Amino acid sequence: MKVRSSVFASFILISEVIGVALFLRGFFPVPVRSSLSSKSKLSDLPSEPLTGRSPNGSRLPQPLFKRVVVMLVDALREDFVFGPSGRRYMPYTRHVVERGSSQSFVAKARPPTVTMPRIKALTTGSIPGFIDVVMNLNSPALLEDNLIWQAKTAGKRIVFYGDDTWVRLFPKHFMEYDGTTSFFVSDYTEVDNNVTRHLDSTLKRDDWDILILHYLGLDHIGHISGPHSSLIQPKLLEMDDILKKIHSALIAKEADGSLPYLLVLCGDHGMSETGSHGGSSEPEVNTPLVLISPAFKRKVGLEKPEVVEQVDLTPTLALGLGLPISQNSVGHVIPGVLEESSLRDQLRFLHLNGHQLSCLLKDSMPDYEKEAGFEQFRVAEKAHGSWMKLYLEGNTSEVLTNMGKKVLKQYLEALAAMSSALSKQLGKYDMYSMIAGMVFVFQLLLVLLLAMPEALSGEAAVDLPVLSVLLSLPFYLLCLLLASVHVLVCTSAESSCYFCSLSWGLVFAAVVFSSAMFCILVSMATRRLPLGPKIHGKSPLRSSGSEWSLSELDVLLLAGTVGHTLSLAASSFVEEEHQTWYFLLNTLCLAVFQDVCRKYFREQRGSGDEEEHILPSKDCHPTAHPKAEICSEKWLALATPPFTLVCCRLLRSLNQTGVQWAHLPDVGHWLNSSEHRMVLSLLAAFCLVLIYLLVQRRCSWVSKVALALGLLGVYSYRAAVGNVWFPWQHSGRTMSKGTVEARFVYVFVLGILFTGTKDLLRSQIITADAKLKSRGLWEIYSGLVLLVSLLFRAHNLPVLCCSLLIQTLMAQFIWKKLHYDAAQTTIMHYWFGQAFFYFQGNSNNIATVDISVGFIGLESYVEAPAIFLTALSTYAGPLLWACHLVCYLSSERDKSPVAVGHGCYCLALLRSVPAAAYIVLVTVLRYHLFIWSVFSPKLLYESMHLLLTAGVCLFFYTMEQSHSSSKS
């Protein structure tokens, strides 16, 4: 059965998306959980160890604190409190840390450093899975054992004000609450005022035991303007005043003889140098943890804060309030909090924590007895029993004290070892789903590779032996074998598998599909490999007869693409992937420059009439250009590669990205500083004018007017939010949200997209007008450019400007004049798209995703538009280059009918190879901790790229179908 290359590539990509989705469903693990379905209860607590006698009952020490206030400041970095600027940013807090009754720590948050997983970690003590990054957008109720549930069950009265994520996670748990939306990052004032307005009345009351405050303003400022913004200090001073108000109120209400209070100041995560978060850099994972209580010794000076894990706060608060520790907590109690308790109480607290960790270790690791921490805990427990025996006998010698301190040390070592072992065991992977997804993806990739000679042939069609395979005996035998394996795995699996939970209809379809693909793969391999690559018709890779003939540029494109895929096996190459693309792009420019020189100097010794026939092509038509025009064309072609190199070098300096050097200053930081706002204003205005000149050439007059007004609206929006200046703008003018200006631009974006879609549909349905169709495509493209120019920050407009300029020059003087075929042009577009993804300032780190663009033009958080705008801004580089490829190949399609099929196939191949490579890599390294901070975000990026490519190929197929229909 023969199918066109575009149809074949679209089918492969859609099937790969399903395979990757199945793999991701198995890869995102179920976090470590206790096997007990019920939650911890006081009645389930173990007895106090006692050697030689009956158990001493489940005696619990008296709670350490009567009332707890948790002040959580979103995105509070540890250097904002403990760093050199701490005295200036938060003077009262710094004074309490240095001279007050407090305990200070640097709490390390595990990636992903986004809010919802961090709240889960703080309340359950567990390490959330990476899938919680996605769930962060719509948090479901938290059903597992947690500190809030334990406090409510124990009769504690809880009051909450702040981020409404808490309200969604813990519905009906708070006696009183007022939630604020966490996603509308343009607001950094009201979002905190809505919390503070409740403080005065709440602090005067005595009808609560736990008060939780979650302030979002600092995080929103970080997303808008970064950690070095002029807005940071006023916001931190505001937080410092609030802490002072709470502390003063607690001191005033303290009564003699009652249990002391505890005031906790902490952050859920930090903030990167760009103001975002989600990754694993030091500024993102290091947060301050300040515990203030009269139960602690008064400090005499600033001490270097001890480093603890963020999850250690959960058991510490639970024991401090006299509550059971959550079953799934992997943290261990912070010893400094217990130092004023009696030695017996300290040992009992550590024993309860150790018992809980040992039970969780049993549930999560089959060979738990071999763990050093488990054995240390058993030894410490026996020594604790011996100490208790002497203690109850009335022994008060120094030997008993020294023995108790030794047991205390043993407990602490055992707790640290067990906590570390549990933290490394991030979750239980669904290996069956992962392997099934990996098999699907690799089968499809091999079929894609074996089909290359036919897909890139002159016919642009692939002969798939579907009918013969479905009627063959091996196909039915393979179906039976896979069905048997499925039954065997699902009946013997210890844990639940997602693939096993599917209906038998879906499983049968998957088995039939996998068996058919395997048989097709074998059939194509036996047909192709022994005979060598036969190419029917003219190959875009310059075939000569039946042998492959590769030019120097072909070798570079193939070697670069394969080399990049191989480089992904190293985490350092993933973290600094932008360096690979920058190098490949520079090398490509030099290779293209060599081709230009060869065309205009070495290979052109004849007359001007022979000039257009040196490199024969199906779109060559002899023309009689004036001599001056030919000369200018030659020099413009010669100047294009060096000009592209210069643009790429300048763009590299605009945004520092990656991991190693992301903290270094760049041109973007320089432009965004307040003293250089005039320079940024002039640069933004120049870029917007140039964008208009580059884009409007192929648009109708209506779209030209809309584009001009829309770009004016873009500048107005940036001026409204304070990024740039209007000539008549007063310096004292306060910033607005720019909602009206942004919506003004959206109107013109929709108008241009509507005009382009109308022209495209008319050319396909009413009249087969190639010019009308081409204009419709370019108008849709111009609408996307206008939208992207609105979403890009002002200092990133040169990235968009250079992208459009390079596309124009390459299309006019390189791809057409040098007659590069569809395969070469597609790979070049792919390389440029990947490089511009990093020129924007993106990286394989979630922290570089700018979520503030998701709220441009919105007055409140609306999930669908916010996700769409954020994704569009993040992937603007690859998307615009893919759209330009569609427009360019479609405009060349009449001259080269197979160009669309070739482009679609090459895109599918370019996206499938790295996706398959990542699946193997993640499977092999799944238990390594750095997977979560390096490879997991990259796998998500590759999945998004795969979906994007599938959409582009479907559009290719639609255009090819409409062309065939119009011809017939």
N, C-alpha and C positions, 0 to 999 in steps of 0.2 A: 504494500500500500504506500503510494507516494504522497507525501505531504510537503507543503512549502516550508522553507526554513523558518519563517516568522511564526507559523502555526506550531511547528515542532518546538522551537525555543520557548514560546509562551506556555505550551503544555508542560515542558520540563521545569520551567521556573515555578509554575503554580504547584506542581507536584513536590518540588523541593521545599516550597514554603510550608506545605503540610508536613513533610519529613522533619524540617527544622523545628516546627511547632511541637511535634511529638518528642523530639530530642530535648527541647527546652522544658517541656512538662516533666520529664524525668530528671533533667539536670538541676532545676531549682529544687533543692532538697527540702524534705520535711525537717525542720529544725529538731535538735535533740529534745525528746519529750519523755517524761516518765510513763511507764506502762499502766500506771494506775489512772483510771478514768475520773475518780473523785479527786477533790482538792485536799490539801493538808488540813488536819484538824489538831487541836490541842490534845485530844485524847489519843492521837496516834504517835505522840512524841515518845522517844525512847527513854528508858529509865536511866537515872544517873549511875554511872559505873561504880561498882563496889565489889571488891575481891573478898571471897570467903563467906559472904553473907547473901541473904536474899536481896533482890533489887530494891533500891531505895525509892521506888515510885518515880513518877514523872514530875519531880519537883522542877518548877521554873523559877528562875531568879526574878526579882521585882523589876518591872519595866524601868528603863533608864530615864524616860522622858514622859511628861504628862501631855504636852502639846507640841505639835510640829508644824512649822511653816516652811514650805518648799517654794522658793523663788527661783523659777527656771527662766533664764534669759536666753532666748533662741539665738544661736550662732555666737555665743560669748566665748571668745578665744582666751586661752590662759594668759597670754601676754597683755591682754587688756587689764588684768588684775595684778599679775605678778611681774610683768615686764617693766622696762624703764619708764614707760608712760603711765604706769598704774597709779602713781600719786597724782598725776594730772587728770586722768580719766575718772578714777573712782577713789577720791581721797579718804572718805570715811571708811570704806571697805578696806582700803590698804592699812589704815590706822588700826582697825580691829584685827587684821591679819598679823600685824607686827606687835601690837601691845595688848590686845584683848584676849578674852577667854575663848579661844577658837582653835580649830584644827584645819590646816590647809593642805590640799592635795592637788595634784594634776591628774585628772581622771581621763583615761584613754578610752575614746569611743571607737568601737570596731566599725569598719565600713560594712554596708553603705551608710554614710553619714547624712542621712535625711531624717526628717522629724519623726514620722510615724514609727520606723524601726527603732529609733532611739527612745521614744516613749515606751515602747514595748520592752526594751532592754532595761529601762529604769524601773519598771513596775513588775516585770516577771523575773528579771535576773538572767534571762536567756539571751542568746545571740540570734537575732532574727535572720531569716534567709534573704537572699538577694531579691527574691520575688516581691518582697515588701516594698521595694522601690516603686514598683508598678502599683501596688495596693495603697501606696501613700496618697494617691489621688482620690481614693474613695474607701476610707478605712471602715472595715466591718467591725462588729462588736467583738471584743477580745474574750474568748471563752475559756482559755487556759488559766491555770492557777496564777493569781497575781496579788500584789500587795494591796491594791485598792479593794479587791473582793474580800481579802482576809480582814482588812480594817472594818469594812462595812459589816461583815459577819460577826465581828467581835463587839459590835455596838458603837464603833467610833463614828462620830459625826463629821462628815467631810464636806468642805466648801471648795468650789473651784471657780476661777475666773481666768479666761484667756483662750488659747487656741482651741477651737471646737473639735479638733482631732480627739481630745480627751473625752468629750461628750459622746462622740461616735464610738469610741473604744469601750467606754464604761457607761452605757445607758442605765439610768435608774440607780446609779451608785452614789450620786452626790445629793446631799441634803439641800444644797443651793448651788446654782451655777449660772454663768453667763458666758456663752461661747462667742468667739470672734473668728471671722474667716481668715485662714492662714495663707491663702493663695493670692489674695489681691495685694501684690507686693508694692504697688504704687503708693499705698497708704502706710505711713510709718508714724503717724501722730495719733489719729483717732483709735487705731487698733490697740494702742497702749492706754490711752485715756479711758477707754471702755473697761479696762481692768482696774485702773487706779481709782476710778470714781466710787468703787465699792469699799475701798480700804478703810476709810475713817469709821464708817458705821460697823464694819465687820470686826475691826480690832477692838472696838469698845464692848463687844458682846462676849458672853462666856458660853454660848451654846454650840461651840464647835471644838473639835479635837485636832483636826488636820485641815490646814489651809494650803491650797496649791494655786500658785500664780504663774501663768505662762505668758511672758512678754515677747511679742513678735517684731516690734519696731526695729531693733538692731539688725535682725536678719533681713528685713525688707530694705533697709539702707544699704546693706552689703550687696544685695542683688542689684540695686539701682546704680550705686556709684562706687562700691568697693570698700575695703577696710581702711583706706587712707583718706576717705572723704571728709570734708569739713563738717559733715552731719554726724560723724561718729562720736566726737567728744561731747556735744550737747546731749546726745541720747544716753551715753554712759553716765554723765553727770545726773541725768534724770533718774536712771536706775539706781545710782548711788544714794540719791535723796530718798527714794522709796525704801531702800534697805535700811537707811537710818531711821525712817519713820516707823517701820515694822519693829526694828530692834528696840527703839525707845518705848514703844507701846508694850512690848513683851516684858521689858525690865520694869515698867510701872505696874504691871499686873502680877509680878512675881510675889508669891506669898511665902513667908517663912514656914519651913516644915513640909512644904509640898514638893512634888517632883519638879525638876527644872524643865524649862522649855528647850526646844532645839530649832534653830533657824538655819536653813540650808540654802546656800546660794550656789547654783550650778548652771551649766549650759548643756543643751542636748547634743550639740556638735559645735565645731569651730567654723572658721571662714577662711577660704583660700585667698591668695593674693589678688584674685580677680573678684572676690566678694561672693563667690558661689560655694557650694559644698556638695558632698556626695562621694568624694574619693577618699584617699588614704594618706594625703600629705600631712605633715606635722601640724600646720595651722588648722587643719580640718578635724583632726582626731584628738588634739590636746585641748581639754576644757578645764576651767577652774572648778574646784569643789571646796567650798568653804563651809565648815560646820561651826556654828556659833552657839555657845551654851555656857551657863555658869557652872556646869558640871565639869568643864575642862579647866586645866591650869591656865593662868594668865601668862601670856608670852612676854619676853623681855627684849625681843628684837626679831627681825625678819629671818626666818629660817628657810632653807631651800625646801620647797614643797616636795613631799614624797609622791612617787608615781603609783597610782592604783588603777584598776580597771573600773570603768563606769558601772559595770554590773555588780561591783562590790557594794554599791550603795543600797541595793535591794535587801540583802540579808542584814546589813547594818541597821537599816530603819525597822525591819521586821522585828529583830531581837530587841532593839531599843524601845519599841512600843509594846513588847510582850506578845507578839504575834508569831505564828508558825511561818517558817521560810517557805516561799513558793517552791513547789515540787521540781520545777524545771530550771531553777536558778543555778547558774554555774559560777556565781561569784562567791567570794569568801569575806567574812566580816572584817572591817577595818580595825586593826588592833588598837589604834590610838583612841578610839571612841570608848574602849572598855578599860582604859588604864586606871581610872579612879574607882572602879568596882573592886570588890573583894576578890582574892585569888580564886576562891571556890566558884564565885559567879563567873569569873572570866573563863575558867576551865569548862564550866557547864555551857556557856554560850558557844565556845569553840566546839564542844562535843556535839551540840545540836546541829551546828553548821556542818560538821564532818559527817554526821549520820545522814543528813539530807544529801550531801554530795556523793557519799558512797552508794546510796540507793540509786541515784541517777546514773552513776557509773555502771552499776550492775545492769540497768535497763538498756544502756546505750552501747556497751562494749561486751562482746561475748567472752573475751579473755581478760576481764576486769581484774582478776586475781593477780595477773602478772604486772599490773600497773604499780609503780613504786609508791605512788601516793596512797593507794588503797592499803598496801602493806604497812606503810608508815602510820596510817590512821589506826589500824588494828593494834600496833605496838603502843601507840600513844593512849589508846583506850584502855589497854591492860594496865599501863603505868598510872593512868588516871584512877583506875579502880584501887590500886595499891595505895595511892596517895589518899583517896577517900577513906580507906580503912584506918589509916593512921590518924587522919583528921578527926574522924568520929570517935576515936579512942581518946581524944583530948591531947594529942601530942602537939606541943607548941614550940618545939626546938627549931633551931636554924636549919637543921637537916631537912625538915619538912618543907620549909620555905624554898630551899634550894631545889628540892625534888619537884615541888610544884612549878617552879620557873622552868625546870627542864622539860616537864610534861607540856607546859605552855608552848615552849619552843618546838617540841615535836608536833604538837597540834598545828601550829602555824605552818610548818614545813609540809605537813600532810595536806592541809587545806590548799596551799599554793600549788602543790603537785597535782592534786585531783582537779582543781579548777583549770589548770593549764591543759590537762589531758582532755577535759570536756570541751574546752574552747576550741581545741584543734579538731575535735570530732564535730565538724560544723553541722552535719546532718546525715540522714540516711537517704542515699540516692536511689532513685528508681532505675536500676541498671537495665531492666528489661525494656522499658520505654526508650531509654537512651540508645541501646543497641539497635532496637527496631528502627528508630529515627535515623541512626547513622547508616544502617544498611540501605534504607530508602534513598538517602542523599547520595551515597556512593554508587549505587546502581544507576541512578539518573546521571551522575557526572560521567561515568564510564560510557554510557550510551551517547552522551553529548560529545565526548571526545572521539568515539569511533565514527560518529556521523560527520566529522569535520570535513573530509574530502568532498562529500556530496553537498553538505550545507553551504560550502563556500565555492561551489562550482558555478558554471554559467547558468545552469537551470535553477539553482537555489532551491533544490527539492531533495528530500531525504526519503529513501526507500526503506520502510519499516516492515519486516516480515511478520506482521501481526496475525494474519489469518492462519498461516502455516504453523505458527507457534501455538495458537489456541487449539489447534486440532492435533497436536503432537502428544505422544505418550509421556515424554519427560515433564511436560507442563503439569499433567494430572498427578504424576508421582510426586513432583515437588510440592504441589498443593497439599497432598496428604501428609507429606513430611513436615511442612511448616505448621499445619493444623495440629499434628501430634505434638510438636515441640511446644506450641502454645498451650495446649491442655496440660502437658507435663509441667511447664513452668508455673502456670496459674494454680495448679493443685498442690505444688510443693513449695511455693514461695512463702518465706516466713513473714514478710511484710506485704502490705497491699501494693499492687502495681496498677498504675493508671490504665495500661493497655489491657489488663485483665478485667477491668471494670466496664469496658466498652461492650455494647451489645454484640451478639454473635453476627448480626448482619454486617456491622462495620468491620469486625475482625475478619469475616469471610472475604469482604471486598479488599481488605489490606493484604490478605494471604494471596488472593488471585492476582492482584496488582504486582506484588513482589515476585511471585512465580513467573508471571508473564514478562516482567522486565528482565529477570535473570535469563530466561530463555531467549529473549530478543538480544540481550547482550552477548550470549554465547553464539547465536546465529550470526550476528554482525561481526563478531571477532573472527570466526572461522571464515567468513566471506572476505574480510578485509586484510587481516594480518599476513596470511601466507602470500597473498598476491601483491602486497605493497599498496601504497595509496594511489588508487586509480582516480583520475579526475576527469569528469565528463564535461565537455565544454570548456570555456575559458575561465581560469581561476583568477580570483582577485589577488592571489599571491604570486602572480606572474609565473604560471606553470609553463613548462615547455615539454610538450608531449605528455608522457605519463610520469615525469620526474618533477619533484618539487624544485622550484628555483626561487631562492630567497635572496632578496636584496639586503644590503647592510642595514637599512632601516627595519626590515622585517626581523632580522636577527636581533636587533636592539629591542624591538617591541616584545618579541617572544621571550628573550632572556630576561628583560626587566620585569615582565609580569610574573614569570616563574620564580625569579630571584626574590621578588617581594613576597611571594607566597611562602617560600622556604624561610625567609627571615622571620616570619611570624612565630617560629618555634621558640624564639628567645624572648623572655619577658621584657628585656631592655629594649629590643627592637619594637615591641608593641607599645611600650611607654613613649618611645621617641620615633614613632612611625613616620611622623612628618619629615624627619631628616631623610628617610628613604625616598619619599616622594619628591622632595626638593632636589635630591641628587638625580633621580631619574628624569625629572622635568628639565633640568639643566643639560643633561646628556642628550635628551631628545632635541632640544633647541640647537645644539651643536651639530647633531646628525642632519637635521633639516637644513641648517645653514650650508652644510657640505653638499646636499642635494641641489640647493639653489645655485651655489657656485658652479657645480658640475653642469647644470642646465644652461646657465648664461655665459659661462666662460670656456669650459673645456669641451663641451659637446656642441657648441654653436660656433662653427667656423664658416658656415654657409651664409646664404642671403637671408634677409628678413623673412621671406616667404616660407623658408624651411624651418623657421623657428618653432612654429606650433606643431611640427611633425617629428621632433626629435624623440619625444616619449609618446608613442602612439597610444591612443585611448579611444574608447567608443564615443566620448563626448568631444572629440577634436573636430573642429570645423575650420578650414582655412579662412582667415580673415585678413583684411588689408588694413592694419593699424598704421596710423601716421608714425613716422619715425620718432618724433618727440614723445608720443604716447608710449611707444614701446620702450624707449629709454627710461622714462619716469617709472613705468611699471617694473622694469628690471631693478632699479635702485630701491623702490619700495619693497619688492620681494626680498632683496638682499638685506634691507634694514629690519624686516619683520622679526627674524630669529634673535638678533642682538637686542632689539627693543623688548622682546618678550623676556629675555634674560634679565634686563635691567628692571623691568616691572616685578619679576619674581623676587629679585634681590631686595627691592624696596619693600615689598609686601612681607617678606620674612622678618624685617625689622619692625613691622607695625604691631604684631602681636607675638609675644613670647608664649610658647605652648610646650606641651610635653610634661615631663616631671622634673628632670634634672635642672633645667634652666628657666622654668616658668616663673620663678621669683625675681628674675633679673628685670631691671627697668627696660621699657621699650618705647617706641614712638607713640603708641596708643596712650600710655600713661602720661607722657609729656603733653600730648594734645588735650587730654581730659583735665589737666590741671587748670585751676581758675585763672592763672596769670596768662595762659595761652589760649583763652577762649576766642579771642579775635582771630587768631591763626586758624583755629578749628572752624570758625564760622566761614572764613573765606574759602577754606579747602572744601567744606561741605557744599557751599554754593557753586563752586567751580565744578565739582563732581556731578552735581545734579544737572547742571547745564550740559555737561558732556554726555551724561546718560541720555538726556533728551535727544541730542544730536545723533547719537549712535542708534537709538531705538526707533525714532520716528520715521526713518526713511522708507520703511515698507508698510506703514500704516495708512489708513484712510484719513481724510482731513478731520473727521469727527473724532477719531481716536487720537490724532495729533493734538487737538485742542484739549481733550480730556487728560492726555498724558502731561501736557504742560501745566494745567491747573493742578493735577495730582501731585506733581513734583514740587510745585509751589506750596501745596498743603503739607508735604513732607518737611520742608524747611520750617514752615510755620509750627508744625508739631514739635520739632526739635527746639525751636525758640521758646515755645510755651512751657516745656519741661525744664528749660534752663541750660540745655547743652550748647546752644549757639545764640548769637545775638542778631536781632533786627537792627538796621541802622538807626531807627527812631526809638529803639527800646531803652527805657530808663534802667540804670543799673540797680536801683532800689526796688524794682518790680518783683513781687513775689512769684514763685513758680506755681503753675497750675498742673493739673493732671494731663492736659492736652487732649481730653476726650473728644471735644468738638472738632478739633483739627484732624485727629485721626479718623473720625467717622467721615469727615469731608473727603479724605483720601480714599476710604473704603468705597464710597459712592462711585468715584471715578474708576477704581479698580473693577468693580462689578460692571460698570458701563462698558469698559474696554473688553472685558471677558465676554460680555453678552454680544457685543458687536463682532468679535472674532468668531464666536461660536455660530452666530447667525450666518456669517459669510461662509464658514466651513460647511454648515449643513446645506446651504443653498448650492454650493459647488458639488455636493455629493448627491443631493436629491433632485433638485430642479434642473440644474444645468451642469454639464461636465466642463467647468471652466477652471483650467489649471491655475491661472493667475488669481482668480477669486479664492481658490483653495489655499494657495500659498499666502495670500494676504491674510486670510483668516487664521492660519497657523501663526504667522508672525505677530498678529494682533494679540492672540492668546499669550504668546511669549512676552510681549511688551506689558501686558497686564500683570503677569507674574513678576517682571522686573520692577514695576511700580510698587507692588506689594512688598517685595523684598527690600526695596529702598526705604520703605517706611519702617520695617522691622529691624533693619540693621542700625546699630548705634552710629552716631555721627562720625566717629573716627574710623569706622569700618566701611564707609562709603567708597573710599579709594579701592577697596577690594572688589566691589561690584563694578566700579568704573573700569578698572584694569581688566576684569573678566570680559566685559562687553567689548573693550577695545581689542583685546587679543583675539576674541572670536571673529570680529569683523576683519582684522588684518589677515588672520590665518585662512579664513574662508575665501577672501578676495585674491590673495597673492600666493598662497601656499597650496591648499588642498585642491583648488581648481587648476591653477597654473602648472603644478607639478603632477597633476592627474593621479593623486593618491586614491586608491580604491576604497570601497566601503569598509573593509576590514581594518585597514590602516587608520582611516579617519575615526572609526569607532574607538579603537584602542587609544588614539591620541585624546579624544574627548574624555575617555575614562580616566586617563592619567591626569589631565587638567582638572577634571572634577574632583578627584581625590586630593590633589594638591591645594585647590581652593577651599576644600573643606577645612584644611589646617591653616590656610592663610586667614580665615575668619577668626582664628583664635581657638578653634575646637581642638580636642585631643581625645584619646581613648579613656577619658576620665569623666565620670558623670558630673564632676564639679564644674566643668567648663560649659555645661548646658545653661544657657541664659533663659531662665524661666520668666524674667520680667517682661519679655516681649509678648508673652501669652496674655497680657492684660492691657495691651495698647488699644485704646478706644473703648474699654469696658469700665463700667462704674462698679461692678461687683464680679465675683468669681462665677464664670459660666464654664463648665468643664469642657464641653466639646470644642468651642472656639479657642480656649486656652491651650488645649493639647495640640490642635491643628496649627496654630500660629507658632508655638514653640518648636514643633517638629519642622515646620517650613523654614523657620529661621536657622535652625541647626543644620539642616541638610540643603541649604540654599545653593551652595557651590555645586555639589553633584547634580542637584535637580536642574539648575539652569543650564549646565553643560549637556545633560541628557535631553532637555527640551530643545536646545540648539541643535543637537544631533538629529532629532526628529525633523525639525524644520529644514535643516540643510539637506538631509538625504531625501526628504519628500520633494524639495525643490529640484533636486538632481534626478529624481526618479524617472522622469520621462526620457532622460538621456541614458539612464542606467536602470532598467526595470528590476534588476535583482539587488539593487543597493539596499533597499529596505530589509529584505530577508537576510542579507549578509550582516547588516548592522545589528539586527535583532539577535542573530545567532552569536555574534561576537560578544555582545553585552551579556547574554546569558552565560557564556563560557567564562567571561572575566569575573562575574559575580559568583559563579558556582564554585570555582576552584578555592578561593580563600575561605568561603563558608564551610566547605567540606574539610579543609585543613584545620580550621578552628574546632570543629566538632571532634576530630580525632585528638587534638591537643588537649582540649578541656577534659575529654574522657580519661586520658592517660594521667593528667595532673590534677584530678578532681579533689584529692584530699589535701592538696597543698594550700596553705592559707592565702598566699599571694594571688591565687586564682581569683579570689573575690574582688580584689582591688585592681587587677590588671586585665585578666582574660574575660571575666564575666561582662564588664561593660563593653568590651570589644565584640563579644559574641552578640550582644544586643544590637550594637551598631551594624554588624554584618547582616543580622536578620532584617533590620530596617532597610538596608541597602538592597537586600534581596527582594523585599516587597516593592520597593521603588522601581527596581529593574523590571519586575513582573508587570507593573502598571505601564511602563514605557513600552515594553514589548507587545502588550495587548493593544496599545495605541498604534504601534507599527502595523500589527496584523489588521486592525480596522482600516487603516489607510490603504493597505495593499488590497484588501477586499473591495473597498469602494472604487479603487482604480480599476480592478478587474471588471466590476459591474458596469462602470461607465464606459469601458472599452467595448464590452459586449453589447 
